[in-house]
Amino acid sequence: MRLSLFDDVADGHHTAYLNGIVSAALDHGDYVVAASPEPIPGLDGKRGRWIRVPETRHRQVITGRRVLNRVIRLCASEQIDLFANLYLDKTIWTWPRNGARIARTIHVLHHAHHYLDDRRGLARLRTLSARKRLLSWVERGERVVVHTVRAYEILAEFLPKEMIVRIGYPVEAGSSTERHPHADGTSRSRQLLFVGQARVEKGAGVLLEALRCLPDDVEVTFIGPQNPSRRAELESRGGASRITWIDRYVSDAELAHSIDSAALVVLPYLDSFGRHGGASGALLDTLARGRPLVTTSVLAPQLPSDYEGAVVVEPDDARSLADGIMSGLSHLTELSRGAENQGPAFIRDQHSFEGYVRALLASDDS
């Protein structure tokens, strides 16, 4: 198989996502052409090729379209069998309306809320336009890949269901034999960890409200780059002595260490996040490391069935969240055991890069 991968975004999860797919495709024996802003390891000329493209913003439609046109022409000259557009969220607007297309093309959508039918005003006009455009591609035989049940449900309102493919978002699984500092329940640490931007829909404000209901020795670390105004707003709520900010991008190794070192990962996401239909990378990373967590019913559908490594509470309820955290801390040994036994195994089975590549290739089988 001669496979082309396109993703012209370099921040957030994009680099690790693309690198993991390329590595798995090479292991699968495929020839890979990858177009991205950052170099891709492993593409040595014999097994593949890297095409440098500029990173474009959502509003740079003309520039983005020119970039895609150039990449598609290059891929046509490489006799590519399958073109995987890995960020439909943006390329829905920049995809060339006319000109060359690879005969077999699939599109990966990460967040589906822009396709909801209940938007108003200009947002509704954009939704109608995006729906019409995507439907025309699907009618040409181009399938759409999503990562969650919610995203599938949103697209199924206007696309043929057989043209929508749900595949678990891929992450690297940790080793089930690793020793975690709190796994035996003897540590007195009561450190909580919140992973990612402290956006409203992720429930960061609810977590700080819950913190006021918890004993003074319970502290929380926020890891990941933050919006300055949002951080200032959260800091104005008080409790600064119990809050640590690691306000920057961190390496995969540092993130793994932070997850392993926390007593509990807390992901108090709100209903507004569930509306997006996106996978939670923070949740999947926690499962991959085999660590216990407290989350809300919003993310419960993304947990393994009968999962014993999490406490699930109702969203947007500080008292319920505080009770859930105390329950998690009180039953840390049992939660840790359940997380170690089920989390990494679930990731290897449902969210591996190898499985993701196999599913991508199979999704376009005629």
C-alpha positions as CSV (number, residue, x, y, z in Angstrom):
1,M,0.0,0.0,0.0
2,R,1.2,3.5,-0.9
3,L,-0.3,5.8,1.7
4,S,-0.3,9.6,2.0
5,L,-1.0,11.4,5.3
6,F,-1.8,15.1,5.5
7,D,-1.9,17.2,8.6
8,D,-0.7,20.9,8.5
9,V,-1.0,21.6,12.2
10,A,2.1,21.1,14.5
11,D,0.8,22.0,18.0
12,G,-1.1,20.1,20.6
13,H,-1.5,16.4,19.9
14,H,-0.9,16.6,16.2
15,T,2.8,15.8,16.1
16,A,2.6,12.7,18.3
17,Y,-0.6,11.6,16.4
18,L,1.0,11.8,13.0
19,N,4.4,10.4,14.1
20,G,2.6,7.4,15.7
21,I,0.6,6.7,12.5
22,V,3.7,7.0,10.3
23,S,5.6,4.6,12.5
24,A,2.8,2.0,12.6
25,A,2.3,2.3,8.8
26,L,6.0,1.7,8.2
27,D,5.9,-1.3,10.5
28,H,2.9,-2.5,8.5
29,G,5.1,-2.5,5.4
30,D,3.5,0.5,3.7
31,Y,5.2,3.2,1.7
32,V,4.3,6.5,3.3
33,V,4.3,10.1,2.1
34,A,3.6,12.4,5.0
35,A,2.9,16.2,4.6
36,S,3.4,18.2,7.8
37,P,5.1,21.3,9.2
38,E,7.6,19.2,11.3
39,P,10.0,16.5,10.1
40,I,8.7,12.9,10.5
41,P,11.2,10.2,11.8
42,G,11.6,7.1,9.7
43,L,10.9,8.5,6.2
44,D,14.3,7.7,4.7
45,G,13.5,7.8,1.0
46,K,13.3,4.1,0.6
47,R,10.2,3.6,2.8
48,G,8.7,7.0,2.4
49,R,9.0,10.7,1.9
50,W,8.3,13.8,4.0
51,I,6.8,16.9,2.4
52,R,7.3,20.1,4.3
53,V,4.2,22.3,4.4
54,P,3.6,25.5,6.2
55,E,1.4,25.5,9.2
56,T,-1.8,27.4,8.3
57,R,-4.5,28.8,10.5
58,H,-8.2,28.1,10.1
59,R,-8.9,31.5,8.5
60,Q,-6.1,31.1,5.9
61,V,-8.4,29.4,3.4
62,I,-6.6,30.5,0.2
63,T,-3.1,29.6,1.5
64,G,-4.4,26.3,2.9
65,R,-6.0,25.4,-0.4
66,R,-2.8,26.1,-2.4
67,V,-0.9,23.9,0.0
68,L,-3.3,21.0,-0.4
69,N,-3.3,21.4,-4.2
70,R,0.5,21.1,-4.2
71,V,0.5,18.1,-2.0
72,I,-2.2,16.3,-3.9
73,R,-0.3,16.8,-7.2
74,L,2.9,15.5,-5.6
75,C,1.0,12.5,-4.3
76,A,-0.5,11.8,-7.7
77,S,3.1,11.7,-9.1
78,E,4.0,9.2,-6.3
79,Q,1.1,6.9,-7.4
80,I,-0.4,7.0,-4.0
81,D,-3.2,4.4,-3.4
82,L,-4.9,6.1,-0.4
83,F,-4.8,9.8,0.7
84,A,-5.7,10.2,4.4
85,N,-6.7,13.8,5.3
86,L,-6.0,13.7,9.0
87,Y,-7.7,17.0,10.0
88,L,-11.0,17.5,8.4
89,D,-11.9,20.0,11.1
90,K,-9.9,22.6,9.2
91,T,-9.6,21.2,5.6
92,I,-13.4,21.2,5.2
93,W,-12.8,24.8,4.2
94,T,-9.4,24.5,2.4
95,W,-10.0,21.4,0.4
96,P,-9.6,22.2,-3.3
97,R,-13.0,22.6,-5.0
98,N,-11.7,21.7,-8.4
99,G,-8.5,20.1,-9.6
100,A,-6.8,16.8,-8.9
101,R,-8.0,14.4,-6.2
102,I,-6.6,11.0,-5.2
103,A,-9.2,8.4,-6.3
104,R,-9.2,6.9,-2.8
105,T,-9.5,9.5,-0.1
106,I,-10.6,9.4,3.6
107,H,-11.1,12.3,6.0
108,V,-10.6,12.2,9.7
109,L,-12.8,14.4,11.9
110,H,-11.7,15.1,15.5
111,H,-14.6,17.3,16.7
112,A,-18.1,17.2,15.2
113,H,-19.9,20.1,16.9
114,H,-19.7,22.3,13.9
115,Y,-22.1,19.9,12.2
116,L,-24.8,20.1,14.8
117,D,-28.2,21.1,13.4
118,D,-29.1,23.4,16.4
119,R,-26.7,26.2,15.8
120,R,-28.0,29.7,15.2
121,G,-27.2,32.8,13.1
122,L,-23.9,32.8,11.1
123,A,-22.9,29.6,12.8
124,R,-25.9,27.8,11.3
125,L,-25.0,29.0,7.8
126,R,-21.5,27.6,8.3
127,T,-23.0,24.3,9.5
128,L,-25.3,24.1,6.4
129,S,-22.4,24.9,4.1
130,A,-20.1,22.4,5.8
131,R,-22.7,19.6,5.7
132,K,-23.4,20.2,2.0
133,R,-19.7,20.2,1.2
134,L,-19.0,17.0,3.2
135,L,-22.0,15.2,1.7
136,S,-20.8,15.9,-1.8
137,W,-17.5,14.3,-1.0
138,V,-19.1,11.3,0.6
139,E,-21.3,10.9,-2.5
140,R,-18.1,10.6,-4.5
141,G,-17.2,7.6,-2.3
142,E,-14.9,9.4,0.3
143,R,-15.4,8.0,3.8
144,V,-15.2,10.0,7.1
145,V,-13.5,8.6,10.2
146,V,-14.6,9.7,13.7
147,H,-13.3,8.7,17.1
148,T,-16.4,8.7,19.4
149,V,-20.0,7.4,19.4
150,R,-21.2,11.0,19.8
151,A,-19.4,12.2,16.6
152,Y,-20.8,9.2,14.7
153,E,-24.3,10.2,15.9
154,I,-23.9,13.8,14.7
155,L,-22.7,12.9,11.2
156,A,-25.3,10.1,10.8
157,E,-28.0,12.8,10.8
158,F,-27.0,13.8,7.3
159,L,-24.5,11.2,5.9
160,P,-25.1,7.6,5.0
161,K,-24.1,5.5,8.0
162,E,-22.0,3.1,5.9
163,M,-19.8,6.0,4.9
164,I,-18.9,6.9,8.5
165,V,-16.2,4.8,10.2
166,R,-15.6,5.0,14.0
167,I,-12.0,4.1,15.1
168,G,-10.6,4.6,18.6
169,Y,-8.2,7.6,18.8
170,P,-4.7,6.1,19.1
171,V,-2.2,6.6,22.0
172,E,0.8,4.7,23.2
173,A,0.1,2.2,26.0
174,G,2.2,2.1,29.1
175,S,3.8,-1.1,30.4
176,S,1.5,-3.0,32.8
177,T,4.5,-4.0,34.8
178,E,5.6,-0.5,35.7
179,R,5.5,0.3,39.4
180,H,3.4,3.4,40.3
181,P,4.3,5.4,43.4
182,H,0.7,5.1,44.9
183,A,-0.2,1.6,43.7
184,D,0.2,0.0,47.2
185,G,-1.8,2.7,48.9
186,T,1.0,3.5,51.4
187,S,1.8,7.0,50.1
188,R,0.2,9.9,52.0
189,S,0.3,12.0,48.9
190,R,-3.1,13.5,48.0
191,Q,-2.0,15.3,44.8
192,L,-4.6,15.7,42.0
193,L,-3.7,16.2,38.4
194,F,-5.6,18.1,35.7
195,V,-4.3,17.5,32.2
196,G,-4.6,20.1,29.4
197,Q,-6.0,23.6,29.0
198,A,-8.3,24.7,31.8
199,R,-11.1,25.6,29.5
200,V,-14.6,26.1,30.9
201,E,-16.0,22.9,29.2
202,K,-13.3,20.8,30.9
203,G,-14.7,21.8,34.3
204,A,-11.6,23.4,35.7
205,G,-13.7,26.0,37.6
206,V,-15.8,23.2,39.1
207,L,-12.6,21.5,40.3
208,L,-11.4,24.6,42.1
209,E,-14.8,25.0,43.7
210,A,-14.6,21.3,44.8
211,L,-11.1,21.9,46.2
212,R,-12.6,24.3,48.8
213,C,-14.7,21.4,50.1
214,L,-11.6,19.1,50.4
215,P,-9.1,18.7,53.3
216,D,-6.2,21.2,53.2
217,D,-3.6,18.5,52.2
218,V,-5.4,17.8,48.9
219,E,-3.7,19.8,46.2
220,V,-4.0,20.1,42.4
221,T,-1.5,20.5,39.6
222,F,-2.6,21.9,36.2
223,I,-0.3,20.7,33.4
224,G,-0.2,22.1,29.9
225,P,-0.2,25.6,28.3
226,Q,-2.9,27.9,29.5
227,N,-4.7,30.9,28.2
228,P,-3.3,33.8,30.3
229,S,-6.7,35.4,30.9
230,R,-8.3,32.1,31.8
231,R,-5.6,31.2,34.2
232,A,-5.8,34.7,35.8
233,E,-9.6,34.2,36.2
234,L,-9.1,30.9,37.9
235,E,-6.3,32.2,40.2
236,S,-8.6,35.0,41.3
237,R,-10.8,32.4,43.0
238,G,-8.2,31.8,45.7
239,G,-6.5,28.7,47.0
240,A,-3.2,29.6,45.3
241,S,-1.2,27.7,47.9
242,R,-2.9,24.5,46.9
243,I,-2.5,24.9,43.2
244,T,0.6,24.3,41.0
245,W,0.7,25.4,37.3
246,I,3.0,23.7,34.8
247,D,2.0,26.3,32.2
248,R,3.8,25.0,29.1
249,Y,3.9,22.2,26.6
250,V,5.5,19.2,28.1
251,S,7.2,16.2,26.6
252,D,5.5,12.8,26.5
253,A,7.9,11.6,29.1
254,E,7.1,14.5,31.5
255,L,3.4,14.0,31.0
256,A,3.7,10.3,31.7
257,H,5.8,11.0,34.9
258,S,3.1,13.6,36.1
259,I,0.3,11.1,35.5
260,D,2.2,8.4,37.4
261,S,3.1,10.7,40.3
262,A,-0.4,11.9,40.9
263,A,-2.7,10.1,43.4
264,L,-5.7,10.8,41.0
265,V,-6.1,12.3,37.6
266,V,-9.3,14.5,37.7
267,L,-11.2,15.2,34.5
268,P,-14.4,17.0,35.5
269,Y,-15.7,17.6,32.0
270,L,-19.0,19.4,31.4
271,D,-21.9,18.5,29.0
272,S,-20.6,21.2,26.6
273,F,-17.4,19.1,26.0
274,G,-19.5,16.1,25.2
275,R,-21.3,18.1,22.6
276,H,-18.1,18.3,20.6
277,G,-18.0,14.6,20.0
278,G,-14.2,14.6,20.5
279,A,-12.1,12.0,22.2
280,S,-10.3,13.0,25.4
281,G,-6.6,12.6,25.0
282,A,-6.1,13.2,28.7
283,L,-8.5,10.3,29.5
284,L,-6.8,8.0,27.1
285,D,-3.3,8.9,28.3
286,T,-4.5,8.1,31.9
287,L,-5.9,4.8,30.8
288,A,-2.6,4.0,28.9
289,R,-0.6,4.7,32.1
290,G,-2.9,2.5,34.2
291,R,-3.7,5.2,36.6
292,P,-6.9,5.8,38.6
293,L,-9.1,8.8,37.8
294,V,-12.2,10.8,38.7
295,T,-14.3,12.0,35.9
296,T,-17.9,12.8,34.9
297,S,-20.6,11.0,33.1
298,V,-19.6,13.1,30.0
299,L,-16.5,11.0,29.5
300,A,-18.0,7.7,30.8
301,P,-18.8,6.4,27.3
302,Q,-15.0,6.6,26.5
303,L,-14.1,4.3,29.4
304,P,-13.8,0.5,29.1
305,S,-16.9,-1.4,30.0
306,D,-17.2,-2.2,33.7
307,Y,-14.1,-0.2,34.3
308,E,-12.8,-0.5,37.9
309,G,-10.2,2.2,37.8
310,A,-12.4,5.3,37.9
311,V,-14.9,7.2,40.0
312,V,-17.7,8.7,37.8
313,V,-19.7,11.7,39.1
314,E,-22.3,14.1,37.6
315,P,-20.9,17.1,35.7
316,D,-21.0,20.7,36.9
317,D,-21.5,19.7,40.5
318,A,-18.7,20.7,42.9
319,R,-20.1,18.8,45.9
320,S,-20.5,15.6,43.9
321,L,-17.0,16.0,42.5
322,A,-15.5,16.6,46.0
323,D,-17.2,13.5,47.2
324,G,-15.9,11.5,44.2
325,I,-12.4,12.7,44.9
326,M,-12.6,11.7,48.5
327,S,-14.0,8.3,47.5
328,G,-11.1,7.8,45.1
329,L,-8.5,8.8,47.7
330,S,-10.2,6.4,50.3
331,H,-10.1,3.5,47.8
332,L,-6.9,4.2,46.0
333,T,-5.5,0.7,46.3
334,E,-8.6,-0.8,44.7
335,L,-8.8,1.9,42.0
336,S,-5.1,1.6,41.2
337,R,-5.4,-2.2,40.8
338,G,-8.4,-1.9,38.5
339,A,-6.7,0.8,36.4
340,E,-3.5,-1.2,36.1
341,N,-5.3,-4.4,35.1
342,Q,-7.8,-2.8,32.6
343,G,-6.4,0.5,31.4
344,P,-3.3,-0.4,29.3
345,A,-5.0,-3.6,28.0
346,F,-7.9,-1.5,26.8
347,I,-5.6,0.9,25.0
348,R,-3.7,-1.9,23.3
349,D,-6.9,-3.5,22.2
350,Q,-8.9,-0.5,21.1
351,H,-6.6,2.5,20.7
352,S,-3.2,1.3,19.4
353,F,-1.5,3.0,16.5
354,E,-1.1,-0.4,14.8
355,G,-4.9,-1.0,15.1
356,Y,-5.6,2.5,13.9
357,V,-3.6,2.1,10.7
358,R,-5.2,-1.3,10.0
359,A,-8.6,0.2,10.5
360,L,-7.8,3.3,8.3
361,L,-6.7,1.0,5.5
362,A,-9.7,-1.3,5.9
363,S,-12.1,1.6,6.1
364,D,-11.7,2.3,2.4
365,D,-11.8,-1.3,1.2
366,S,-14.2,-1.4,-1.8
